[in-house]
């Protein structure tokens, strides 16, 4: 069984103490590959260590005192952990590589015998060289044979280099070899001698790298090591095709002072200086310029916006799109005015390359301009709100509201009837189908949909007993529900602000109104009810429907309003106490205290005669014995005197009884 990580395979070589100390070290990865890794430790006396696969053994090396004494040290364990992270040393996981690491004392004989041999064996992967093509470079036609230097001075994990060599390697980006919709940067290697003081710069020649080639600098050695996998067997021997998503190569090219670019825009191949802008990505915008004096309505031009500088795409020599992330974003790379710079094309790379790169402004009629604007809004993130009136499209965002249309399903499910539901989402009045698209163009609006919130609404339907059928060969696709669950589902969803239409009936959520009391001389009225959007329903109608056991009331526009069941349950007794002349409940003043107790704190503040009656009632005291009026020819017993006092209290409170 192959281990998943190098540290897992070689863990047994290190003690627990060494592993613990190594996991705390701050290691810097100098370089790494499928068969080797090198790390340095700036915070630990600048210690350097490496692990390299030789023959079939993984051989460690470290500059620390522990390793000099023949012990596997904490720095090597830290390097293995770095290899785990960067997926280095993958070849060491093969079964024929032993788990035992080689130290000074246990180095295998087959390795010891080859210690003085070069690390790499020369392997000629190039096809037969072709006769060089004549190109004009620096004003001179080139027909030179490539030059290879073979006097190594410094050994590196890449190629050898000699920093005393009087030559420079040029990295030439070939804009003329770029293919549309390709994500590779075509780079040719060339070389030329360094001129002495006062001498004219000599023309460059193709530079072909072989296994024993010596390079003029460490940076060149690192670059060539990274470029080697980018060479194709059927390409020119000095040509490399670099994926634009390979950030490591671009970072090192940015440090190179011999970077050039070449195209044939002037009729012949000319080499020019090139730089790489490692700053923030440039933005992209598209301008529609009205043309009053032309039959065509607009001239359309794309622009790069880089730190306030506006660069038209007519000055862009090439644009490379990529599906690989550059850093934390997926960007494109443009060659414009002698600079390679990262740009955020707002998902419009293909359109920009086909219509605007190295082209003059695009003349369009009004229908063509409108079609382009709608295409940009639907497929890209280009800002379309600043376009001229008539073709501008404004964004509609916000939280979606679920719309559910329920009907009887065409097919039974397990021999039982079922309901079918179609789901849509409403964004500020714009309805979007449940199709998973991230945006919708409707009129002059772009609906930018909230995928997470729509998924939450999906989950809510599932929690209420819905199921979703995707298999069209079994039954019609869509949401399904058992009929017995419909009433509960409708009430639950409508009260959660869904819009539900079931069997042709659209249901609305009630908003209850606080009951209000108006009083006359000897009567008072209670007004209340619920509103459904802009439609009001009085309290008597709601109470009547509630008393009949109905769940909804039909509204004037043909829709149905759900009854506020819990709210109405507190008012059922009112219909038995009062009269219903219109949309109000009318009561006698003597009933004020009883009605007030039923309304509780749900009614508005009591005023007028109704309020006065309540205050008199609240001011009542326990009845006291009262004396009968003059002319009364009898003697009251004590309880009769108390009863007379109670009657007088009722009279004073306006509650009758006398």
C-alpha positions in Angstrom: 0.0 0.0 0.0 1.4 3.4 -1.0 1.5 6.0 1.8 -0.4 9.2 1.2 2.4 11.6 2.4 6.2 11.4 2.5 6.1 12.2 6.3 4.0 9.1 6.9 6.3 6.8 5.0 9.6 8.1 6.7 8.2 8.9 10.1 9.8 5.8 11.7 13.3 7.3 11.1 12.7 10.2 13.6 12.1 10.1 17.3 9.0 11.6 18.8 11.1 14.4 20.3 12.7 15.3 16.9 9.3 15.3 15.2 7.8 17.6 17.9 10.7 20.1 17.6 10.6 20.0 13.8 6.9 20.7 13.6 7.5 24.0 15.4 10.3 25.3 13.1 9.7 28.0 10.5 11.0 26.5 7.2 11.4 28.3 3.9 11.0 26.1 0.8 13.9 27.0 -1.5 12.8 24.6 -4.3 11.0 21.3 -4.6 10.2 18.7 -7.2 8.9 15.2 -7.6 12.2 13.7 -6.4 13.8 16.4 -4.2 13.2 19.3 -1.9 15.5 22.0 -0.3 14.6 24.1 2.7 16.3 26.8 4.8 15.7 28.0 8.3 16.4 31.8 8.7 15.5 31.7 12.4 17.8 28.8 13.2 21.3 30.0 12.2 20.4 29.9 8.5 20.5 26.1 8.5 19.9 24.5 5.1 18.8 20.9 4.5 17.6 18.8 1.5 16.2 15.4 0.7 17.0 13.9 -2.7 16.1 10.6 -4.3 19.3 8.9 -5.6 18.9 5.6 -7.4 16.1 4.1 -5.2 17.1 5.7 -1.8 16.1 9.0 -0.3 19.3 10.7 0.8 19.1 13.5 3.4 21.6 16.4 3.9 21.7 19.2 6.5 24.2 21.8 7.7 23.3 21.4 11.4 25.7 19.8 14.0 23.3 17.0 14.8 23.4 15.7 11.2 27.2 16.0 11.1 27.2 13.6 14.0 25.1 11.1 12.0 21.7 11.8 13.5 18.5 12.6 11.5 17.6 16.1 12.8 14.5 18.2 13.3 15.3 20.3 10.1 14.8 17.2 7.9 11.5 16.4 9.6 10.3 20.0 9.0 11.4 19.6 5.3 9.2 16.4 5.0 6.2 18.4 6.4 6.9 21.1 3.8 7.0 18.3 1.1 3.6 17.2 2.3 2.2 20.6 1.8 3.6 21.3 -1.7 3.3 17.7 -2.9 7.1 17.3 -3.4 9.0 14.0 -3.1 6.1 12.1 -4.8 8.5 9.7 -6.4 9.8 8.6 -3.0 6.4 7.0 -2.3 7.1 4.2 -4.8 7.3 0.7 -3.3 10.9 0.2 -4.5 12.1 3.1 -2.3 13.0 1.8 1.2 11.5 3.5 4.3 15.1 3.8 5.8 16.7 7.1 5.2 20.4 7.1 4.3 22.8 9.0 6.7 26.6 9.2 6.7 26.9 5.8 8.4 24.5 3.8 6.4 24.8 5.2 2.9 24.4 2.4 0.3 27.4 1.4 -1.7 25.7 2.1 -5.0 25.2 5.7 -4.0 28.6 6.2 -2.5 30.3 5.1 -5.7 28.4 7.7 -7.6 28.7 10.7 -5.2 31.0 12.5 -7.7 28.7 11.9 -10.7 26.4 14.6 -12.0 22.9 14.6 -10.5 21.3 14.4 -13.9 22.0 12.0 -16.6 21.9 13.6 -20.0 18.7 12.7 -21.9 18.1 14.1 -25.3 14.4 14.8 -25.6 14.7 17.1 -28.6 13.8 16.2 -32.1 16.3 16.8 -35.0 17.1 20.4 -35.3 15.6 22.2 -38.2 17.4 24.9 -40.2 16.8 28.2 -38.4 14.1 30.5 -39.7 15.3 33.9 -40.8 13.9 36.6 -38.5 14.7 40.3 -38.1 15.8 40.9 -34.5 17.4 44.2 -33.6 17.5 45.0 -37.4 19.6 41.9 -38.2 18.6 38.6 -39.9 19.4 35.6 -37.7 20.7 32.3 -39.1 23.0 31.3 -36.2 23.5 27.9 -34.7 22.7 27.7 -31.0 25.6 27.9 -28.6 26.0 25.6 -25.6 28.5 26.3 -22.8 29.9 23.3 -20.8 32.2 24.6 -18.0 30.2 24.3 -14.8 31.3 26.3 -11.8 28.3 26.1 -9.4 26.3 22.9 -8.8 22.6 23.5 -8.2 19.5 21.2 -7.9 18.5 22.6 -11.3 21.2 23.2 -14.1 24.7 24.3 -13.3 25.5 28.0 -13.6 28.6 30.1 -13.9 28.1 33.7 -13.0 31.3 34.8 -14.7 30.0 33.9 -18.2 29.7 37.0 -20.4 26.4 36.2 -21.9 22.7 37.0 -21.2 19.7 34.8 -21.8 16.6 36.5 -23.2 13.1 35.3 -22.4 11.0 36.4 -25.5 7.2 36.4 -25.3 5.9 35.6 -28.8 2.7 37.6 -29.3 2.6 36.5 -32.9 2.4 32.9 -31.9 -0.6 33.4 -29.5 -3.7 31.4 -30.5 -7.2 32.8 -29.6 -8.8 31.3 -26.5 -5.5 29.7 -25.5 -4.1 29.9 -21.9 -0.4 29.5 -22.7 2.3 32.1 -22.9 4.7 31.2 -25.8 8.3 32.0 -24.7 11.4 31.6 -26.9 14.9 31.4 -25.3 17.6 33.5 -27.0 21.1 34.4 -26.0 23.7 37.1 -26.8 27.1 38.1 -25.4 27.4 41.0 -23.0 28.9 44.0 -24.9 32.1 45.5 -23.6 32.3 49.2 -22.9 31.7 51.2 -26.1 30.7 48.1 -28.1 27.4 47.8 -29.9 25.0 45.1 -28.7 25.3 42.0 -30.7 22.2 40.3 -32.1 20.6 37.4 -30.2 20.6 33.8 -31.2 18.3 30.8 -30.3 19.3 29.2 -27.1 18.8 25.5 -26.7 19.1 23.9 -23.3 20.6 20.4 -22.9 21.2 18.3 -19.8 24.8 19.5 -19.3 24.2 23.2 -20.3 25.7 25.8 -18.0 23.7 28.9 -17.4 24.9 32.4 -16.6 23.0 32.9 -13.3 21.1 31.1 -10.5 17.8 32.8 -11.6 18.3 31.4 -15.1 18.9 27.9 -13.5 15.6 28.2 -11.5 13.7 29.4 -14.5 14.9 26.7 -16.8 14.1 24.1 -14.2 10.5 25.4 -14.2 10.3 25.8 -18.0 11.5 22.3 -18.9 8.0 20.7 -18.4 6.5 23.3 -20.7 8.4 22.2 -23.8 6.6 20.2 -26.5 8.4 17.6 -28.6 6.9 19.0 -31.8 7.9 22.6 -31.1 11.0 24.6 -31.8 13.8 23.4 -29.6 14.1 26.8 -27.8 10.3 27.3 -27.4 8.2 26.8 -24.2 4.5 27.1 -23.7 3.8 28.3 -20.1 0.3 27.9 -18.7 -0.8 31.4 -17.6 -2.0 29.9 -14.3 1.5 28.9 -13.3 2.2 31.7 -10.8 5.7 30.4 -9.9 7.1 31.0 -13.4 5.5 34.4 -13.7 6.9 35.5 -10.4 10.4 34.6 -11.5 10.0 36.1 -14.9 9.1 39.4 -13.2 12.5 39.3 -11.5 14.3 38.8 -14.9 15.9 41.9 -16.5 16.1 40.2 -19.9 12.4 39.9 -20.6 11.3 40.8 -24.1 8.2 40.5 -26.4 8.0 40.1 -30.1 5.3 40.5 -32.8 5.0 41.2 -36.5 2.6 44.2 -36.3 5.0 46.3 -38.3 5.5 43.7 -41.1 8.6 42.1 -39.6 9.5 40.5 -36.3 10.8 43.1 -33.9 11.9 42.5 -30.3 11.0 45.0 -27.6 11.5 45.3 -23.8 8.8 43.8 -21.6 7.9 44.2 -17.9 5.5 42.4 -15.7 3.1 44.4 -13.5 2.7 42.5 -10.2 0.3 45.2 -8.7 -3.4 44.9 -8.2 -5.3 43.6 -11.2 -6.6 46.1 -13.7 -10.4 46.5 -14.1 -12.3 46.2 -17.4 -15.0 48.5 -18.7 -16.9 48.9 -22.0 -17.8 52.3 -23.3 -20.7 53.1 -25.7 -20.1 56.4 -27.4 -23.1 57.8 -29.2 -22.5 58.9 -32.8 -24.9 61.8 -33.7 -23.5 62.4 -37.2 -23.5 58.7 -38.4 -26.0 56.1 -39.5 -24.5 53.9 -36.8 -25.7 54.7 -33.3 -22.6 53.8 -31.2 -18.9 53.2 -31.3 -18.1 50.6 -28.7 -14.6 50.3 -27.1 -13.3 48.1 -24.3 -10.8 49.6 -21.8 -8.4 48.5 -19.2 -8.4 50.7 -16.1 -5.1 50.4 -14.3 -4.5 52.9 -11.4 -6.4 55.6 -13.1 -4.9 55.0 -16.5 -7.4 54.0 -19.3 -5.8 51.7 -21.9 -8.1 50.9 -24.9 -8.1 47.3 -26.0 -6.9 48.4 -29.4 -3.5 48.8 -27.6 -3.7 45.2 -26.3 -1.5 42.9 -28.3 -2.9 39.7 -26.8 -5.2 38.4 -24.1 -4.7 35.1 -22.3 -7.6 33.5 -20.5 -7.3 30.9 -17.9 -9.5 28.5 -15.9 -6.8 28.3 -13.2 -6.8 30.8 -10.2 -4.0 33.3 -10.0 -3.7 33.9 -6.3 -7.3 34.0 -4.9 -9.0 35.1 -8.1 -9.4 33.8 -11.6 -8.0 36.5 -13.9 -6.6 37.0 -17.4 -3.3 38.3 -18.5 -2.9 41.1 -21.1 0.1 42.3 -23.1 -0.4 46.1 -23.5 2.1 48.8 -24.1 5.1 46.7 -23.3 3.7 45.3 -20.0 2.2 42.0 -19.0 -0.5 42.8 -16.4 -3.2 40.9 -14.7 -6.7 42.0 -15.4 -10.1 41.2 -14.1 -12.1 40.7 -17.3 -15.3 40.3 -15.4 -15.9 36.9 -17.1 -15.8 38.6 -20.5 -12.4 37.2 -21.7 -13.7 35.4 -24.9 -15.8 38.4 -26.0 -13.0 40.9 -25.4 -10.6 38.8 -27.4 -12.8 38.2 -30.3 -14.3 41.8 -30.6 -11.8 44.3 -29.1 -8.2 43.0 -28.7 -6.0 44.9 -31.2 -9.0 46.2 -33.0 -10.5 49.7 -33.6 -13.8 50.8 -31.9 -16.7 48.6 -32.9 -19.5 50.5 -34.9 -23.0 49.2 -34.0 -26.6 50.1 -34.7 -29.0 50.6 -31.9 -30.4 47.0 -32.1 -26.9 45.6 -32.3 -25.8 47.7 -29.3 -28.8 46.6 -27.3 -28.1 43.0 -28.1 -24.5 43.4 -27.0 -25.5 45.0 -23.8 -27.9 42.2 -23.0 -25.3 39.6 -23.8 -22.8 41.3 -21.5 -25.4 41.4 -18.7 -26.3 37.8 -19.1 -22.9 36.3 -19.5 -20.4 38.6 -17.8 -20.0 40.9 -14.8 -19.4 44.0 -16.8 -21.1 47.0 -15.3 -24.1 47.8 -17.6 -25.8 50.4 -15.5 -23.6 53.2 -16.8 -24.4 52.5 -20.5 -26.3 55.2 -22.4 -30.1 55.4 -21.8 -32.1 52.9 -23.8 -29.4 50.2 -23.6 -28.5 50.4 -19.9 -29.6 47.5 -17.7 -30.0 48.0 -14.0 -29.3 45.3 -11.4 -32.2 43.8 -9.3 -31.0 42.2 -6.2 -32.4 41.2 -2.9 -33.9 38.3 -1.0 -36.1 36.0 -3.1 -39.7 35.3 -2.2 -40.9 31.8 -2.9 -43.9 31.4 -5.3 -45.6 28.0 -5.4 -48.3 26.9 -7.9 -50.0 23.8 -6.7 -52.3 21.6 -8.8 -53.4 18.0 -9.1 -50.5 15.8 -10.5 -51.0 14.0 -13.8 -49.9 10.7 -12.4 -50.5 8.8 -9.2 -47.7 8.0 -6.8 -47.9 4.4 -5.4 -51.6 4.2 -6.4 -52.5 7.4 -4.5 -53.4 10.8 -5.7 -50.8 13.5 -5.3 -50.3 17.2 -5.9 -47.8 18.8 -8.3 -46.1 22.1 -7.4 -44.1 24.5 -9.7 -41.6 26.7 -7.8 -40.5 30.1 -8.9 -38.7 32.9 -7.1 -39.8 36.6 -7.0 -37.1 39.3 -6.9 -38.6 42.8 -6.4 -41.6 41.9 -8.6 -39.5 39.9 -11.2 -40.3 36.2 -11.4 -37.4 33.8 -12.0 -37.8 30.1 -12.8 -36.3 27.4 -10.6 -33.6 26.6 -13.2 -30.4 27.2 -11.3 -29.3 30.2 -13.5 -27.3 32.8 -11.6 -29.1 35.7 -13.4 -32.1 36.6 -15.5 -32.5 39.4 -18.1 -36.0 40.8 -18.2 -36.7 44.0 -20.0 -34.0 46.5 -18.9 -33.3 44.6 -15.6 -30.7 42.1 -14.6 -31.9 39.9 -11.8 -28.8 38.7 -9.8 -30.1 35.7 -8.0 -29.2 34.6 -4.5 -28.3 30.9 -4.9 -27.9 30.3 -1.1 -31.3 31.8 -0.3 -33.0 29.8 -3.1 -31.4 26.7 -1.7 -32.8 27.5 1.7 -36.3 27.8 0.2 -35.7 24.4 -1.4 -34.8 22.9 2.0 -37.9 24.5 3.5 -40.2 22.6 1.1 -38.4 19.3 1.8 -38.9 19.9 5.6 -42.7 20.4 5.0 -43.1 17.0 3.3 -42.5 17.9 -0.3 -40.4 15.6 -2.5 -38.7 16.5 -5.8 -38.9 14.2 -8.8 -36.1 14.5 -11.5 -37.0 11.3 -13.4 -39.2 12.4 -16.3 -39.7 8.8 -17.5 -41.5 8.0 -14.2 -43.7 11.1 -13.7 -43.6 14.8 -14.6 -40.5 16.5 -13.0 -41.2 18.9 -10.1 -42.3 19.1 -6.5 -44.8 16.6 -5.2 -47.0 16.7 -2.1 -49.7 14.4 -0.5 -53.2 16.1 -0.7 -53.7 15.6 3.1 -50.8 18.0 3.8 -52.1 20.9 1.6 -54.0 23.0 4.2 -51.2 22.9 6.7 -48.5 23.6 4.1 -50.4 26.5 2.6 -51.0 28.2 6.0 -47.3 27.6 7.0 -45.8 29.0 3.8 -48.2 32.0 3.4 -47.5 33.0 7.0 -43.7 32.8 6.1 -44.4 35.3 3.2 -44.5 32.8 0.4 -47.0 33.4 -2.4 -49.1 30.2 -2.8 -51.7 29.4 -5.5 -53.4 26.0 -4.9 -56.0 24.6 -7.3 -56.5 28.1 -8.8 -56.8 29.9 -5.4 -54.1 32.4 -4.5 -53.7 32.8 -0.8 -52.6 35.9 1.1 -51.1 36.6 4.5 -53.3 38.5 7.0 -52.1 41.6 8.9 -54.5 42.2 11.8 -55.6 45.7 12.8 -56.0 46.8 16.5 -59.6 47.0 17.4 -60.9 50.5 17.9 -63.9 51.6 19.9 -66.3 54.5 19.1 -69.0 55.5 21.5 -72.3 57.4 21.4 -74.7 58.3 24.3 -75.9 54.9 25.2 -74.0 52.7 22.7 -70.5 51.9 21.4 -69.1 50.2 18.4 -66.0 48.0 18.0 -64.2 48.2 14.6 -61.4 45.8 13.6 -60.3 43.3 11.0 -57.3 42.3 8.9 -55.7 43.6 5.7 -54.4 41.5 2.8 -52.0 43.7 1.0 -54.4 46.6 0.1 -57.7 44.8 0.8 -59.4 45.2 4.2 -61.8 42.7 5.7 -63.9 43.7 8.7 -64.0 41.9 12.1 -67.6 40.7 11.7 -66.9 38.9 8.4 -63.8 37.3 9.8 -65.7 36.1 12.9 -68.5 34.8 10.8 -66.1 32.7 8.6 -64.3 31.6 11.7 -67.4 30.4 13.4 -68.2 28.3 10.3 -64.9 26.5 10.6 -63.4 28.0 7.4 -59.7 28.6 7.0 -59.8 31.5 4.5 -62.1 34.2 3.3 -62.6 35.2 -0.3 -61.4 38.7 -1.1 -62.8 41.2 -3.6 -60.1 40.5 -6.2 -60.8 36.7 -6.2 -57.9 35.7 -4.1 -58.2 34.2 -0.6 -57.0 35.6 2.7 -56.0 33.3 5.4 -57.9 33.8 8.7 -55.8 34.8 11.7 -57.1 31.9 13.7 -55.4 32.5 17.0 -56.3 36.2 16.9 -60.0 35.5 16.1 -60.3 32.9 18.8 -60.3 35.8 21.4 -63.3 37.5 19.8 -65.8 34.8 19.1 -68.0 35.7 22.1 -68.4 39.3 20.7 -70.7 38.1 17.9 -73.2 36.7 20.5 -73.2 39.9 22.6 -73.6 42.6 19.9 -75.4 43.5 16.8 -73.8 43.6 13.3 -75.3 46.6 11.4 -72.4 46.9 8.9 -68.7 46.0 9.3 -68.9 46.9 13.0 -70.0 45.2 16.2 -72.5 47.5 18.1 -73.1 47.1 21.9 -75.2 48.8 24.6 -73.3 51.0 27.1 -74.2 48.6 29.9 -72.0 45.9 28.1 -68.9 48.1 28.2 -67.2 46.3 31.1 -67.9 42.8 29.6 -66.7 43.8 26.2 -63.6 45.4 27.7 -62.7 42.2 29.5 -63.0 40.2 26.2 -60.9 42.7 24.3 -58.2 42.9 27.0 -55.2 44.8 25.9 -55.8 44.3 22.2 -58.1 47.3 21.9 -57.1 50.9 21.5 -57.3 53.4 24.5 -60.9 53.8 25.7 -62.3 57.3 25.2 -65.6 59.2 25.2 -68.7 57.7 27.0 -67.2 54.2 26.7 -64.1 55.3 28.6 -66.2 57.1 31.2 -68.3 54.0 31.7 -65.2 51.9 32.2 -63.8 54.3 34.7 -67.1 54.3 36.7 -67.0 50.6 36.7 -63.4 50.5 37.9 -64.3 53.0 40.7 -67.0 50.7 42.2 -66.5 49.7 45.8 -68.0 46.9 47.7 -71.7 47.5 48.4 -72.6 49.0 51.7 -75.9 48.8 53.6 -78.3 51.5 52.3 -81.4 53.0 53.9 -84.6 52.8 52.1 -86.3 56.0 50.7 -88.8 57.9 52.7 -92.3 56.5 52.7 -91.0 52.9 52.6 -93.1 51.1 55.2 -91.0 48.2 56.2 -87.8 47.3 58.0 -85.0 45.9 55.9 -83.0 43.0 57.2 -79.1 43.5 57.0 -78.6 41.5 53.8 -81.5 43.4 52.2 -79.8 46.7 53.1 -76.6 45.5 51.4 -78.5 44.4 48.3 -80.1 47.9 48.1 -76.6 49.4 48.3 -75.4 47.2 45.4 -78.4 48.3 43.3 -77.5 51.9 43.9 -73.9 51.3 42.9 -75.0 49.7 39.6 -77.2 52.7 39.0 -74.4 55.2 39.6 -72.0 53.2 37.3 -74.6 53.3 34.5 -75.0 49.5 34.4 -78.8 49.5 35.1 -80.1 47.0 37.5 -82.8 49.5 38.7 
